[in-house]
Amino acid sequence: MTTTDGTIRLTTAQAIIRWLANQYIEIDGEELRVCGGGFGIFGHGNVTCLGEALYGLREELPLYRGQNETSMGFAAAGYAKQWLRQRFMFCTASAGPGTANLLTAAGLAHANRLPMLMLCGDAFITRLPDPVLQQMENYYDPTLGVNDAFRPCSRYWDRICHPAQVIQSLPAALATMLDPADCGPAFIGLPQDVQGWSYDYPEVFFERRVHRIRRQAPDLSEIQDAVAALQRAERPIIVAGGGVQYSRAVKELTTFAEAHQIPVVETIAGRANMLATHDLNIGPIGVTGSDSANAIAEKADVIVAVGTRLQDFTTGSWTAFAKDAQIIGINAARHDAAKHRSLTVVGDARLSLTALDAALAYKAPDSWVGFAQAERRKWDEYVAENIEPGNRPNSYAQAIGVVNALCDPRDRIVAAAGGLPAEVTANWRTLDIGTVDVEFGFSCMGYEIAGAWGARIAQAEREPERDTITFCGDGSYMMLNSDLYSSALSRKKLIVMLLDNGGFAVINKLQNNTGNESFNNLLEDCPTIPEPFGVDFVAHAASMGAKAEKVANPAELGEAFKRAKASDRSYVIVMDVDAYEGWTTEGHAWWEVGTPHVTDSDRVRVAHQDWESSRAKQRRGV
């Protein structure tokens, strides 16, 4: 209801949705809504008021019906990754367990620095009907509830206690989600009564606004320090992370590497920063990396870390680099740029690389570049053999090789958790820039299908002719498969490579590698399962609206993949793989895991001693 004094009376919920619908972002000269819509499951905590508001703007902000709140959050993360953090989706869940189910997704978005807006029901602010259904009562603090659990895994957190508060809260949440340094999930708790309360909002609050993502220029003195370090380098490398893509700095990274002949290695999040065929791409680094990248990393004297948070899978728990190597941290986030006594270059990756390039008169020694390239050639030979079907059991690597050979260069590849992130990272040969999403920041089982669904929604907005292909193990599929149904309902086609190894095989592998007996990971090793049996994944997938078939070997998988590409519906291809043989055995840096210091098992004792033997290489933060 519009008034004569330049205000409009709306409920809190209506104001939130109207404001969101009027926020735009400029991308490549085109103005798009910064919020692409949302994922929602309604309950009594959000259906009557927020649901009413969303219905009024259902065309502007399409609402995808989720099957599980956790998977809604994963889908929102997949959407944000596909849009390089330039656009986001909201998730709405009811009070209590519906909202609590989003906690895991909030952790994923926080760890991966991804924008996601959570609009979640909350208890009544008046407390008149307390305690209400699904309210978690706190005996010593009545203001504390389930929603407060989101404080440590949100970059912005608020609880709306009065309708006027959204005037301040919404711009602050959006500013956080679009900030290169602070990017992450924003949580807004919406008490059920406050959602429906009305207020006379200024009409100007709802005016159309176009946002742009800020690019922070680096400090000149920090550039000069980085130049001085590189000028002295004899064995420099570039560690390229996911932030390179989020800064749209792939071209600048390549230009800088070529101009100064510095070998490049990629993190898990930074896969597909460079084509596999580029002569300075030495491969993926770290625990799930390549012999080639790890070989040059351990010898490097200067490490230019661009857009990476240097997590333990990248650094081999800080054994992948020489203890005296100098790190130059180029990152929009000071927190990430300053790790391990780095020389910091706090700024946008594109602007920082451009400034560093202009100031640097240097080329790496030919002998060093030649060594790196020779190591890459040896790794390529290993991968070619590793993915080749032969006289060994079906493996993840073989399936990856088949898809790599047959897919379109612009198809989106998704993997997460379990053994597949390692196998995809090590064996996938990048065909085009920005086409790989290996979610190993929070390593969430279940992201594979849900994240792929979100990515497909985003992909369909720009490249509808391309496919989203997800590699999924049987363990992850069983944990969270319901968005296969979502993809069928919404006609957002997925191709799911479902590789069945009979349980949680990669953790069984870790269990065995640390001297432990197989226990409670593979179905056959669970003492509480009298007669193990497999799932009919083909029948299950078909029951959710997908086409599905099971193949016996990689050759059949290739033919099935061609049929999946031609299909207009989500398609699931099931293949059994061996739980023990066929793993990629090369390329692994050391990884710190807790092993028993005291044990009755000789095997565990020996494994503990072997594991600890590599600790001497570990950097101690200085």
Backbone torsions as a table, in degrees:
resi	resn	phi	psi	omega
1	MET	NA	117.8	-179.4
2	THR	-86.0	138.1	178.9
3	THR	-107.7	175.8	-176.2
4	THR	-84.6	-7.4	-176.2
5	ASP	-102.5	23.3	177.7
6	GLY	78.5	19.5	176.8
7	THR	-119.7	165.1	176.9
8	ILE	-136.5	131.1	-177.9
9	ARG	-86.1	122.3	179.9
10	LEU	-140.6	157.5	169.4
11	THR	-73.8	164.8	176.6
12	THR	-56.4	-46.0	-178.9
13	ALA	-63.1	-43.6	179.5
14	GLN	-62.8	-38.8	-179.9
15	ALA	-65.5	-40.8	179.8
16	ILE	-61.2	-48.3	-175.1
17	ILE	-71.2	-39.5	178.5
18	ARG	-64.1	-40.4	179.6
19	TRP	-64.4	-45.8	179.8
20	LEU	-57.9	-41.3	-176.8
21	ALA	-67.3	-15.3	-177.5
22	ASN	-106.9	13.8	177.8
23	GLN	-103.2	125.6	-176.4
24	TYR	-122.4	164.3	175.2
25	ILE	-136.8	143.9	179.0
26	GLU	-92.9	120.9	179.2
27	ILE	-129.0	115.7	178.9
28	ASP	52.3	42.0	177.5
29	GLY	81.6	-1.7	-179.3
30	GLU	-109.4	139.1	178.6
31	GLU	-99.3	119.5	-178.7
32	LEU	-125.4	154.3	173.5
33	ARG	-61.1	130.1	-179.1
34	VAL	-67.6	-29.1	174.7
35	CYS	-99.1	116.9	-177.2
36	GLY	-79.5	-1.6	-176.3
37	GLY	129.5	-152.1	-176.4
38	GLY	-156.8	171.5	173.4
39	PHE	-117.1	133.4	-174.8
40	GLY	-144.2	141.5	165.6
41	ILE	-126.7	122.5	-176.3
42	PHE	-89.3	147.9	171.4
43	GLY	-148.2	-174.0	-176.5
44	HIS	-64.8	-18.1	-178.2
45	GLY	-82.9	-7.7	-178.6
46	ASN	-148.0	-4.0	-172.8
47	VAL	-80.1	-39.7	-169.8
48	THR	-73.4	-37.6	-176.6
49	CYS	-104.3	-56.9	179.2
50	LEU	-65.0	-38.3	177.2
51	GLY	-60.5	-41.0	178.1
52	GLU	-62.6	-40.8	-179.9
53	ALA	-68.2	-41.3	-179.9
54	LEU	-66.6	-34.8	178.3
55	TYR	-61.7	-37.5	-178.6
56	GLY	-66.5	-23.0	-179.4
57	LEU	-126.1	37.8	-176.0
58	ARG	-67.9	-23.2	177.2
59	GLU	-79.2	-40.8	-177.6
60	GLU	-72.9	-39.0	-178.6
61	LEU	-124.8	83.7	-177.7
62	PRO	-60.0	135.3	-178.5
63	LEU	-108.3	117.3	178.0
64	TYR	-90.2	128.4	-179.3
65	ARG	-77.1	116.2	179.2
66	GLY	-82.6	168.0	175.6
67	GLN	-108.5	-18.7	-176.6
68	ASN	-156.3	135.5	-175.5
69	GLU	-64.4	-38.1	178.1
70	THR	-59.7	-46.3	-178.1
71	SER	-69.0	-28.3	173.4
72	MET	-59.3	-43.7	178.8
73	GLY	-65.0	-38.7	176.8
74	PHE	-63.1	-41.5	179.2
75	ALA	-63.0	-39.7	177.6
76	ALA	-63.5	-36.8	177.9
77	ALA	-66.7	-43.0	177.9
78	GLY	-62.0	-36.8	177.2
79	TYR	-64.8	-46.6	-177.7
80	ALA	-64.6	-38.0	177.7
81	LYS	-63.9	-43.7	-178.9
82	GLN	-61.5	-34.7	179.2
83	TRP	-91.0	13.2	177.4
84	LEU	53.7	39.7	177.0
85	ARG	65.7	13.2	179.9
86	GLN	-85.8	-22.0	177.2
87	ARG	-135.4	160.8	-177.7
88	PHE	-143.1	169.6	172.9
89	MET	-119.6	153.6	172.2
90	PHE	-98.5	158.7	172.5
91	CYS	-124.5	133.6	175.2
92	THR	-121.5	132.4	-179.1
93	ALA	-136.5	158.0	-178.7
94	SER	-77.3	170.0	178.6
95	ALA	-64.7	152.1	174.5
96	GLY	83.4	-128.6	-173.4
97	PRO	-64.9	-31.3	178.5
98	GLY	-60.9	-46.8	177.1
99	THR	-68.6	-42.4	-179.3
100	ALA	-58.2	-30.6	178.7
101	ASN	-65.1	-17.2	179.3
102	LEU	-83.1	-6.8	-175.7
103	LEU	-59.2	-43.8	-179.1
104	THR	-63.0	-41.5	179.2
105	ALA	-66.2	-35.7	176.7
106	ALA	-64.4	-39.4	176.5
107	GLY	-62.4	-41.1	178.2
108	LEU	-62.3	-47.1	-178.5
109	ALA	-64.9	-37.6	179.9
110	HIS	-67.5	-47.0	-178.4
111	ALA	-62.9	-35.5	-177.3
112	ASN	-93.2	2.3	179.5
113	ARG	57.9	52.0	-175.9
114	LEU	-115.3	140.0	177.3
115	PRO	-76.5	132.6	174.8
116	MET	-157.1	132.0	-179.8
117	LEU	-105.1	124.6	177.6
118	MET	-107.7	120.5	177.6
119	LEU	-112.1	99.7	-166.1
120	CYS	-122.6	141.2	177.8
121	GLY	-62.3	155.4	-178.5
122	ASP	-145.4	169.9	179.2
123	ALA	-66.7	164.3	-178.8
124	PHE	-66.5	132.4	-177.0
125	ILE	-69.2	-28.8	-179.6
126	THR	-75.2	-21.8	-176.4
127	ARG	63.6	11.7	-177.8
128	LEU	-62.1	-39.2	-179.7
129	PRO	-92.6	6.9	-173.9
130	ASP	-60.4	149.5	-10.2
131	PRO	-81.9	140.7	-176.6
132	VAL	-101.1	168.2	177.7
133	LEU	-54.7	130.2	177.4
134	GLN	72.0	13.4	176.2
135	GLN	-86.5	131.3	173.8
136	MET	-91.0	105.3	-179.6
137	GLU	-75.6	136.6	173.7
138	ASN	-109.9	125.5	-169.5
139	TYR	-72.0	-24.4	-175.3
140	TYR	-113.2	-7.7	-179.1
141	ASP	-147.9	98.7	-176.3
142	PRO	-67.8	-12.7	178.3
143	THR	-84.3	-10.6	-174.1
144	LEU	-92.0	129.0	-179.7
145	GLY	-145.5	-171.4	-178.9
146	VAL	-57.0	-38.7	-175.9
147	ASN	-63.5	-23.0	178.2
148	ASP	-69.1	-17.5	177.1
149	ALA	-65.4	-17.2	-179.9
150	PHE	-81.8	-8.7	-177.2
151	ARG	-57.3	-49.1	-177.4
152	PRO	-74.0	-15.5	-179.0
153	CYS	-116.4	27.0	171.5
154	SER	-126.0	143.8	174.8
155	ARG	-82.4	-23.1	174.2
156	TYR	-140.4	133.3	-178.0
157	TRP	-136.7	135.9	177.1
158	ASP	-153.6	154.4	171.2
159	ARG	-124.6	121.2	-176.1
160	ILE	-81.5	112.8	-178.5
161	CYS	-103.9	-8.5	178.3
162	HIS	-152.5	143.5	-177.6
163	PRO	-54.9	-33.5	-177.0
164	ALA	-66.0	-20.8	-174.7
165	GLN	-66.9	-22.9	-179.1
166	VAL	-66.8	-22.3	178.8
167	ILE	-61.3	-33.8	177.4
168	GLN	-93.5	-38.1	-170.4
169	SER	-71.0	-43.9	-176.4
170	LEU	-63.2	-48.7	176.5
171	PRO	-61.1	-35.3	179.1
172	ALA	-66.8	-40.9	178.1
173	ALA	-64.0	-44.5	-179.2
174	LEU	-66.3	-40.2	178.8
175	ALA	-60.5	-38.0	177.4
176	THR	-65.3	-46.7	-176.0
177	MET	-67.2	-26.4	-179.2
178	LEU	-98.1	0.1	-178.3
179	ASP	-84.4	125.2	-177.4
180	PRO	-60.2	-32.1	-178.0
181	ALA	-85.0	-38.3	-174.1
182	ASP	-101.2	3.0	-172.9
183	CYS	-51.7	136.1	179.6
184	GLY	170.3	-172.6	-175.7
185	PRO	-74.7	145.1	175.3
186	ALA	-115.5	133.5	-178.7
187	PHE	-117.4	129.9	174.8
188	ILE	-127.6	113.0	176.8
189	GLY	-82.2	134.2	-175.3
190	LEU	-123.4	95.7	175.6
191	PRO	-53.8	142.8	-171.0
192	GLN	-62.8	-34.9	178.8
193	ASP	-75.4	-41.4	-177.9
194	VAL	-63.4	-32.8	178.4
195	GLN	-53.4	-36.0	-175.5
196	GLY	-96.7	-8.3	178.0
197	TRP	-67.7	147.1	-177.6
198	SER	-106.8	161.6	-178.1
199	TYR	-157.2	150.0	176.9
200	ASP	-88.1	95.5	-176.7
201	TYR	-84.6	142.9	173.6
202	PRO	-62.0	132.4	-179.0
203	GLU	-61.4	-29.3	-178.2
204	VAL	-64.9	-23.1	179.1
205	PHE	-60.6	-26.6	-175.0
206	PHE	-102.9	10.9	177.6
207	GLU	-66.9	148.5	179.0
208	ARG	-61.2	129.2	-179.7
209	ARG	-131.8	136.2	179.1
210	VAL	-105.3	125.5	-179.1
211	HIS	-103.4	157.3	173.5
212	ARG	-136.3	141.6	-179.4
213	ILE	-77.7	127.8	-175.2
214	ARG	-68.1	138.9	171.7
215	ARG	-112.4	115.3	-178.7
216	GLN	-88.7	122.9	177.3
217	ALA	-74.2	142.5	179.3
218	PRO	-73.5	157.1	175.8
219	ASP	-73.9	135.8	-176.3
220	LEU	-60.0	-39.1	-179.1
221	SER	-65.9	-34.0	177.8
222	GLU	-69.8	-37.9	174.7
223	ILE	-61.7	-43.0	-179.4
224	GLN	-63.5	-38.6	177.2
225	ASP	-64.9	-40.7	178.9
226	ALA	-65.6	-41.2	178.4
227	VAL	-61.2	-45.1	-178.9
228	ALA	-60.6	-40.6	179.4
229	ALA	-66.1	-42.3	-179.3
230	LEU	-69.7	-34.0	179.9
231	GLN	-61.2	-28.6	-179.2
232	ARG	-89.2	-6.6	-171.8
233	ALA	-70.9	138.8	172.4
234	GLU	-107.2	-24.8	-177.0
235	ARG	-140.3	66.8	-177.4
236	PRO	-82.2	152.1	170.0
237	ILE	-138.4	160.3	172.2
238	ILE	-112.2	127.5	171.7
239	VAL	-101.4	110.5	-173.8
240	ALA	-100.0	119.4	-178.1
241	GLY	-104.4	-174.8	-179.1
242	GLY	-63.2	-25.4	179.3
243	GLY	-63.9	-21.2	176.0
244	VAL	-62.0	-43.5	-179.9
245	GLN	-72.6	-40.9	-179.5
246	TYR	-63.2	-29.4	176.4
247	SER	-84.9	-0.7	-174.6
248	ARG	52.4	48.3	-174.8
249	ALA	-114.8	19.9	-179.1
250	VAL	-59.7	-45.0	-179.9
251	LYS	-61.3	-43.8	-178.9
252	GLU	-67.0	-37.1	176.0
253	LEU	-60.3	-47.8	-179.1
254	THR	-64.0	-43.6	179.1
255	THR	-60.4	-44.8	-179.6
256	PHE	-64.1	-45.9	-179.4
257	ALA	-62.5	-43.3	-178.6
258	GLU	-67.7	-42.1	-177.1
259	ALA	-63.4	-33.5	-174.4
260	HIS	-113.5	5.3	176.2
261	GLN	51.0	50.5	179.1
262	ILE	-105.0	123.4	179.0
263	PRO	-61.5	145.9	-177.1
264	VAL	-116.7	134.6	170.0
265	VAL	-121.3	152.1	-173.9
266	GLU	-112.5	142.4	170.6
267	THR	-79.9	176.8	177.4
268	ILE	-62.4	-48.3	179.0
269	ALA	-69.1	-20.8	-178.5
270	GLY	-94.6	7.8	175.9
271	ARG	-58.7	138.9	-178.6
272	ALA	78.2	24.0	166.4
273	ASN	-75.3	-29.8	178.8
274	MET	-136.2	152.3	175.0
275	LEU	-66.4	151.6	179.5
276	ALA	-61.9	-26.9	-175.4
277	THR	-85.6	-5.2	-179.0
278	HIS	-68.8	134.4	-171.9
279	ASP	-73.2	-7.5	174.8
280	LEU	-104.6	-0.7	175.6
281	ASN	-83.8	106.9	-173.8
282	ILE	-95.2	-5.0	172.6
283	GLY	118.7	176.2	178.4
284	PRO	-76.5	145.6	-174.2
285	ILE	-106.4	153.4	165.8
286	GLY	104.7	-156.5	-174.6
287	VAL	-61.7	-37.5	177.9
288	THR	-108.3	33.5	-171.6
289	GLY	-100.8	-143.2	-175.3
290	SER	-127.5	152.2	174.6
291	ASP	-58.3	-37.0	-176.2
292	SER	-64.7	-50.5	-179.4
293	ALA	-64.8	-42.7	-178.6
294	ASN	-69.1	-30.5	179.1
295	ALA	-65.5	-40.8	-179.7
296	ILE	-81.9	-27.3	179.9
297	ALA	-64.4	-40.7	-176.9
298	GLU	-72.5	-17.4	178.9
299	LYS	-99.9	-12.3	-174.1
300	ALA	-64.4	140.8	175.5
301	ASP	-102.4	-21.6	173.9
302	VAL	-133.5	129.0	-175.5
303	ILE	-120.6	113.3	177.2
304	VAL	-91.9	102.8	-176.9
305	ALA	-95.3	108.9	-173.3
306	VAL	-110.5	118.3	173.7
307	GLY	63.3	35.9	178.4
308	THR	-130.3	146.2	177.3
309	ARG	-93.5	4.4	174.0
310	LEU	53.8	53.5	177.2
311	GLN	-75.6	170.7	-167.8
312	ASP	-66.0	-25.6	177.4
313	PHE	-72.9	-24.3	174.7
314	THR	-78.0	-42.6	-172.0
315	THR	-93.7	0.7	-173.8
316	GLY	58.5	45.3	-174.2
317	SER	50.8	37.9	177.9
318	TRP	67.3	33.3	169.6
319	THR	-111.9	-7.0	-174.8
320	ALA	-74.8	-21.2	-177.6
321	PHE	-113.2	151.4	174.6
322	ALA	-61.8	146.5	-176.7
323	LYS	-62.2	-30.9	-177.3
324	ASP	-97.7	8.0	178.5
325	ALA	-67.6	140.9	178.1
326	GLN	-93.0	123.5	177.5
327	ILE	-96.0	134.5	170.5
328	ILE	-109.7	112.2	-176.0
329	GLY	-95.3	108.1	176.3
330	ILE	-101.8	112.3	-175.7
331	ASN	-159.7	144.2	176.1
332	ALA	-67.7	-24.3	-179.2
333	ALA	-98.7	120.5	178.5
334	ARG	-56.7	-38.6	-178.3
335	HIS	-56.1	-41.8	-178.3
336	ASP	-83.0	-32.3	-177.4
337	ALA	-68.2	-27.5	-170.0
338	ALA	-95.8	5.6	-174.3
339	LYS	-67.6	144.6	175.4
340	HIS	51.9	53.5	173.4
341	ARG	54.5	35.0	-179.6
342	SER	-69.6	150.0	162.3
343	LEU	-73.5	118.8	-172.6
344	THR	-89.7	137.3	166.2
345	VAL	-124.9	92.5	-176.7
346	VAL	-85.1	110.8	-178.9
347	GLY	172.0	171.9	177.4
348	ASP	-59.5	138.0	-176.5
349	ALA	-61.4	-41.7	-178.5
350	ARG	-64.5	-48.9	-178.9
351	LEU	-66.9	-37.4	-177.4
352	SER	-69.0	-44.3	178.7
353	LEU	-65.3	-38.2	178.1
354	THR	-63.9	-44.4	179.9
355	ALA	-66.7	-41.1	179.7
356	LEU	-65.8	-39.8	179.5
357	ASP	-61.8	-44.6	-177.4
358	ALA	-66.5	-29.9	-175.0
359	ALA	-92.5	-10.6	-170.6
360	LEU	-103.2	120.4	172.9
361	ALA	-108.0	90.1	-170.5
362	TYR	-164.6	144.8	168.2
363	LYS	-136.2	139.9	179.0
364	ALA	-66.1	149.6	179.8
365	PRO	-58.1	141.8	180.0
366	ASP	-58.6	-35.9	-178.8
367	SER	-63.3	-36.8	179.7
368	TRP	-70.0	-45.9	178.7
369	VAL	-63.1	-41.0	179.0
370	GLY	-63.1	-40.8	176.4
371	PHE	-60.5	-45.9	-179.3
372	ALA	-61.7	-44.7	-178.1
373	GLN	-68.1	-35.0	176.3
374	ALA	-65.4	-38.9	176.7
375	GLU	-63.9	-39.1	179.0
376	ARG	-65.4	-39.2	178.6
377	ARG	-62.7	-39.6	177.5
378	LYS	-65.0	-38.4	178.8
379	TRP	-67.0	-40.9	178.2
380	ASP	-60.6	-37.7	177.9
381	GLU	-65.3	-40.2	178.2
382	TYR	-64.2	-46.0	-179.8
383	VAL	-61.8	-42.5	179.4
384	ALA	-58.0	-40.0	177.7
385	GLU	-73.6	-36.9	-175.9
386	ASN	-66.0	-36.2	-177.2
387	ILE	-88.6	-6.6	-174.9
388	GLU	-79.7	121.7	175.0
389	PRO	-63.3	139.5	-179.0
390	GLY	-160.7	-139.6	-177.5
391	ASN	-89.5	44.6	176.2
392	ARG	-139.7	163.3	-175.6
393	PRO	-63.5	161.8	173.9
394	ASN	-55.3	141.0	-178.0
395	SER	-138.7	162.8	171.9
396	TYR	-55.5	-46.7	-174.9
397	ALA	-59.9	-39.1	178.9
398	GLN	-64.1	-43.6	178.9
399	ALA	-62.8	-41.6	178.2
400	ILE	-61.2	-43.4	179.9
401	GLY	-62.6	-39.6	179.1
402	VAL	-62.6	-48.3	-178.3
403	VAL	-65.7	-41.1	179.8
404	ASN	-58.0	-35.8	-177.7
405	ALA	-77.8	-24.1	-171.9
406	LEU	-109.6	-17.1	-174.3
407	CYS	-77.4	164.4	173.2
408	ASP	-76.2	144.1	-179.5
409	PRO	-55.8	-27.8	-177.7
410	ARG	-94.9	2.7	175.2
411	ASP	-62.6	148.8	180.0
412	ARG	-93.2	129.4	179.6
413	ILE	-108.7	129.4	-177.3
414	VAL	-126.8	137.4	173.8
415	ALA	-152.2	159.0	179.3
416	ALA	-165.3	144.4	171.1
417	ALA	56.7	171.6	177.9
418	GLY	63.2	-152.1	-177.0
419	GLY	-85.1	-19.7	-173.6
420	LEU	-68.9	-33.9	175.7
421	PRO	-57.3	-41.6	178.8
422	ALA	-66.1	-44.4	-176.5
423	GLU	-69.0	-39.9	177.6
424	VAL	-67.9	-45.7	-179.1
425	THR	-58.9	-43.3	-175.3
426	ALA	-77.3	-37.2	-168.0
427	ASN	-104.9	-17.1	-178.1
428	TRP	-75.0	131.7	176.5
429	ARG	-103.4	113.1	-172.8
430	THR	-62.1	126.2	-179.2
431	LEU	-98.3	-26.1	178.6
432	ASP	-154.0	158.5	-174.3
433	ILE	-69.1	138.6	171.9
434	GLY	67.2	33.3	-175.2
435	THR	-110.4	6.4	-175.0
436	VAL	-123.5	128.6	175.4
437	ASP	-124.4	97.9	174.6
438	VAL	-104.7	104.1	-176.3
439	GLU	-80.8	93.4	177.6
440	PHE	-127.5	18.8	174.9
441	GLY	-76.7	-42.6	176.8
442	PHE	-115.3	-8.0	175.3
443	SER	50.9	62.2	-175.3
444	CYS	-96.0	112.5	169.4
445	MET	-61.6	138.7	-178.7
446	GLY	101.0	-15.9	177.6
447	TYR	-66.8	-26.1	-169.8
448	GLU	-53.8	-49.4	-177.2
449	ILE	-86.9	-44.4	-178.9
450	ALA	-65.1	-46.5	178.5
451	GLY	-62.9	-36.9	178.1
452	ALA	-66.3	-36.6	177.4
453	TRP	-62.6	-45.9	177.4
454	GLY	-62.5	-41.2	177.9
455	ALA	-63.1	-38.3	-178.9
456	ARG	-67.2	-37.9	176.9
457	ILE	-59.1	-45.0	178.9
458	ALA	-68.8	-42.4	-178.9
459	GLN	-61.5	-38.2	-178.6
460	ALA	-65.7	-20.7	179.3
461	GLU	-75.7	-19.7	-177.2
462	ARG	-128.5	-37.6	-176.6
463	GLU	-131.3	63.4	-174.6
464	PRO	-62.4	-21.0	-178.1
465	GLU	-79.2	-12.4	-180.0
466	ARG	-88.6	163.6	179.9
467	ASP	-109.2	153.3	169.6
468	THR	-105.7	120.9	-175.0
469	ILE	-116.7	124.8	-179.1
470	THR	-119.6	133.7	174.6
471	PHE	-94.4	123.3	-172.0
472	CYS	-136.2	131.3	173.2
473	GLY	-82.7	165.3	-179.6
474	ASP	-65.6	-32.4	179.3
475	GLY	-65.6	-46.4	178.6
476	SER	-67.0	-38.2	179.1
477	TYR	-60.8	-44.5	-179.6
478	MET	-67.6	-29.4	-178.7
479	MET	-71.9	-38.0	-175.0
480	LEU	-159.8	92.8	-177.5
481	ASN	-117.2	-1.3	-167.1
482	SER	-66.9	-19.2	179.8
483	ASP	-81.0	-2.6	164.4
484	LEU	-62.9	-41.3	174.4
485	TYR	-64.2	-41.3	178.2
486	SER	-60.1	-42.2	-179.3
487	SER	-64.6	-36.9	178.4
488	ALA	-68.9	-43.2	180.0
489	LEU	-62.8	-42.9	-175.2
490	SER	-88.7	-1.1	-179.4
491	ARG	57.8	42.4	173.6
492	LYS	-111.0	94.2	-170.3
493	LYS	-65.3	136.1	172.1
494	LEU	-122.5	150.6	167.3
495	ILE	-112.4	116.7	-175.7
496	VAL	-108.3	117.9	173.7
497	MET	-93.5	99.7	-173.9
498	LEU	-97.3	106.6	-173.9
499	LEU	-105.9	112.7	-168.2
500	ASP	-101.0	114.0	176.2
501	ASN	-116.3	17.3	170.9
502	GLY	80.1	28.4	176.2
503	GLY	142.0	-151.2	179.3
504	PHE	-95.4	76.4	-167.3
505	ALA	-72.1	-33.8	-176.7
506	VAL	-71.2	-32.5	175.8
507	ILE	-73.8	-33.4	172.3
508	ASN	-61.3	-38.7	177.5
509	LYS	-61.9	-45.4	176.8
510	LEU	-62.7	-41.0	178.1
511	GLN	-57.8	-47.1	179.5
512	ASN	-68.1	-40.1	-177.8
513	ASN	-65.8	-21.8	176.7
514	THR	-98.4	16.8	173.2
515	GLY	88.0	-1.8	-177.1
516	ASN	-83.1	155.5	174.8
517	GLU	-76.8	151.0	175.1
518	SER	-61.7	125.4	-174.2
519	PHE	-156.8	116.7	169.0
520	ASN	69.0	17.3	175.7
521	ASN	-111.1	-59.9	172.2
522	LEU	-77.3	144.3	-177.7
523	LEU	-56.0	-36.9	-177.2
524	GLU	-70.7	-12.4	-177.8
525	ASP	-110.3	18.9	178.8
526	CYS	-99.6	111.3	-176.8
527	PRO	-64.5	-16.8	178.9
528	THR	-90.2	3.4	178.0
529	ILE	-111.4	100.5	-176.2
530	PRO	-63.2	-43.4	-177.5
531	GLU	-134.6	92.8	-178.9
532	PRO	-62.5	144.2	173.5
533	PHE	-147.5	153.3	-179.1
534	GLY	-85.3	165.4	177.6
535	VAL	-92.6	141.4	173.0
536	ASP	-81.1	84.6	-174.9
537	PHE	-66.5	-29.3	178.8
538	VAL	-65.3	-47.8	179.6
539	ALA	-64.8	-39.6	-178.9
540	HIS	-64.2	-47.1	-179.6
541	ALA	-63.7	-40.5	179.6
542	ALA	-63.7	-35.0	-179.8
543	SER	-66.7	-18.6	178.8
544	MET	-101.4	13.6	171.7
545	GLY	97.2	2.7	179.6
546	ALA	-94.7	155.5	165.6
547	LYS	-80.7	146.7	-175.3
548	ALA	-154.1	149.0	174.3
549	GLU	-154.7	157.0	176.7
550	LYS	-111.6	137.3	-179.3
551	VAL	-118.0	159.6	-174.8
552	ALA	-96.1	-22.5	-173.3
553	ASN	-158.8	172.1	-178.3
554	PRO	-60.3	-33.0	178.9
555	ALA	-63.6	-45.9	176.8
556	GLU	-65.2	-34.4	178.8
557	LEU	-61.5	-39.4	178.6
558	GLY	-61.1	-43.2	178.2
559	GLU	-66.5	-39.3	177.8
560	ALA	-65.3	-36.8	179.3
561	PHE	-63.6	-37.6	176.3
562	LYS	-62.5	-40.1	178.0
563	ARG	-66.9	-36.9	178.7
564	ALA	-65.0	-40.2	178.4
565	LYS	-62.3	-36.0	-177.7
566	ALA	-79.8	-15.5	-176.1
567	SER	-75.1	151.8	175.0
568	ASP	-100.1	6.7	179.7
569	ARG	-124.3	160.7	174.6
570	SER	-55.7	143.1	-170.4
571	TYR	-136.1	128.6	-179.7
572	VAL	-114.2	126.8	176.9
573	ILE	-115.3	119.6	-176.5
574	VAL	-104.1	132.7	173.0
575	MET	-142.6	133.0	175.0
576	ASP	-73.7	138.2	174.4
577	VAL	-127.2	157.0	-176.6
578	ASP	-76.1	138.0	-177.8
579	ALA	-79.2	-18.6	-173.6
580	TYR	-115.1	-38.5	-176.9
581	GLU	-105.4	160.0	175.8
582	GLY	93.2	-1.8	176.7
583	TRP	-68.6	151.8	171.6
584	THR	-70.8	114.6	-172.7
585	THR	-96.0	-13.9	-179.0
586	GLU	-101.9	165.4	171.1
587	GLY	91.1	-0.4	-172.0
588	HIS	-91.2	124.4	169.4
589	ALA	-80.4	165.0	177.2
590	TRP	-64.4	146.8	178.1
591	TRP	-134.9	128.6	-179.0
592	GLU	-78.2	121.8	170.0
593	VAL	-130.4	152.6	179.1
594	GLY	-74.5	122.0	176.7
595	THR	-118.6	149.8	-175.5
596	PRO	-63.9	130.2	176.0
597	HIS	-81.2	-23.2	178.2
598	VAL	-129.4	131.6	-177.7
599	THR	-160.5	155.1	174.3
600	ASP	-88.8	-7.5	-176.8
601	SER	-93.0	124.2	176.3
602	ASP	-63.1	-38.1	-179.5
603	ARG	-64.3	-43.2	179.8
604	VAL	-66.3	-39.7	-179.8
605	ARG	-63.4	-45.8	179.4
606	VAL	-64.3	-42.6	179.3
607	ALA	-63.3	-38.9	178.0
608	HIS	-61.7	-45.0	-179.8
609	GLN	-64.4	-40.3	178.8
610	ASP	-65.6	-41.9	-179.4
611	TRP	-63.6	-43.7	-176.7
612	GLU	-71.5	-17.9	-176.7
613	SER	-64.0	-21.5	-179.7
614	SER	-89.4	-5.4	-175.1
615	ARG	-65.6	-23.2	-178.9
616	ALA	-61.8	-22.7	-179.1
617	LYS	-83.0	-6.4	-169.2
618	GLN	-76.3	127.4	172.2
619	ARG	-67.7	143.8	-176.4
620	ARG	-107.4	28.1	177.7
621	GLY	85.7	5.5	178.7
622	VAL	-131.4	NA	NA
